[in-house]
Amino acid sequence: MRDIRTDMAVEIRENLPERQEGVQCEERETEAGLKLTWVKIQSQEGARAMGKPMGNYLTLETRQLEEVTPRQRAEFAREIGSELKKMMTEDGNTRPVLIIGLGNRDVTPDALGPKVCEQVFVSRHIKEHLPEAIDSRAGSVCAIAPGVLGVTGLETFEVVKGIVEEVHPGLVIAIDALAARKTSRIGTSVQIADTGIAPGAGIGNHRRALSRETLGVKVIGIGVPMVAYAGTIAGDILENALGASADAADMEQLLGAVYAAKGGELIVTPKNIDFLVDKTAELLAKALNTALHPTISEEEIRAFME
């Protein structure tokens, strides 16, 4: 069986036997048409099968953003915020919150994290130094987009570790672009994991993970697939074209030819990636503002940020 190149827990689970020891899967759909899938890795055996750490992975899926009305998009943001808040408060105090926008703002499909940081309502500095100027209902939030190693000369982990040691947050939320197996999930799915995140995962450039084990504080990872590997797409096309009559050996030979020509390692992104990244960043920022400042309306937050 060919390798499945994806960062999405739900896609890895789809490729495993229906009953996989140590892995539990639950689904539900909201009235607004959002599909929620929980993949819970409950043992080391399950972690080995999934290739991911033990923990909880929630995927929220909607239609292509061009097809979603502003009202439906707002509902999606509220749902993400609601689920995020549940995960945030599972182990008590989560203030202040440090948001990390991973990625390279100069590379469009990798700019999601930095773009989210630009739209999140940060308040820690005001609450500490000018508390009378901000609503007491506001949470304590700070955010940074640390850039990438090739630009800064610094590992993301090094930057984040230093900030954590200075700020002492109760929670870190890291946002990054991911790779998907199915192109239909690009820009339409959000994965939230209580296991943290590995910077550079979406382009196969894994760096030291941001997690409770490495940072000493709970880390929630939020990822949205923005790319897919050409080899994965080629494999899916071949399977769909050949159907049940496909011979496994022939499939491997054809895919081997794709990878031999170095086509399999190409990273593919949609032609409307600018739109997808901008709208997804706006969506995630609204969801984060909902979760981090739950008693303040969107209009009030907009007024504070102006």
Number of C-alpha atoms within 10 A of each C-alpha: 8 11 9 15 20 23 25 26 24 20 18 19 17 10 12 12 8 11 9 15 15 17 23 16 18 10 12 11 12 11 6 13 14 18 16 21 19 20 20 21 25 16 15 16 15 19 18 13 17 21 13 17 16 20 16 19 22 25 23 22 19 20 15 14 16 10 10 13 10 10 10 16 19 15 18 24 22 20 20 25 23 17 16 23 18 11 15 24 12 9 9 8 12 19 18 19 24 26 26 25 27 29 27 23 17 10 9 17 24 23 24 30 30 24 24 29 23 16 18 23 23 24 22 20 12 15 18 10 9 10 13 10 10 12 15 11 10 19 23 22 23 20 22 20 24 22 23 17 13 9 9 10 9 13 17 24 19 11 14 20 15 12 14 17 11 9 12 16 21 18 23 29 25 27 29 28 29 28 27 29 24 18 19 12 22 23 26 18 24 24 24 28 25 22 21 25 25 21 27 22 18 28 21 16 9 12 15 14 18 27 22 16 12 14 18 15 17 22 25 24 23 25 27 30 28 31 26 27 25 21 24 24 18 16 21 14 12 15 16 11 11 12 10 8 8 13 12 12 10 10 17 14 12 15 20 16 13 17 15 11 10 12 16 19 17 14 17 16 18 15 8 9 16 13 15 22 23 15 19 24 24 21 21 28 22 24 26 25 24 23 22 25 20 17 11 16 12 14 8 10 18 11 9 14 11 5
